[in-house]
């Protein structure tokens, strides 16, 4: 199931969450330990809209039963690569879970650091840490293996999401316009 593409959000906020345990001793020595994993939090705000424009979005939101269901969401405004990449990007040779450097082929042009990518066999969305043409440096490291010739999506990247909480609110102003915003968390 896909999140409606209309109406379109007028602003988005994307947050990367990487759980870390840290402690600082009285001598100011810091210890940090990664708990592993990483996920995306996406908040989107919508411009004021009429009830008729808002109704299909409200229907979809309520059909998700709060946090219960999952869906794909393509963030507007920031959904495509910022580089000059074209072509069908494929994994070249396959890589194991935990790898953060992925050999690829089939790309013309460049993907840019900060671009989102998604492997065909994964629900997880990764981000590039450097500009790339044939080798993708990603964060977080692969959650599971990728196969040789597995396709890599770099435009219209679909995030697998759920609502952050069970309560969804909208407000209606005196002039009849609806104000609305969403808060989604990546789930895999």
Secondary structure by P-SEA (a helix, b strand, c coil): ccccccccccbbbbbbbbbbbbbbccccbbbbbbcbbbbbbbbbbbcccccccaaaaaaaaaaaccccbbbbbbccccccccccccccccccccccccccbbbbccccbbbcccbbbbcccccbbbbbcccccccccccccccccccccbbbbcccccccccccccbbbbbbcccccccbbbbbbbcc
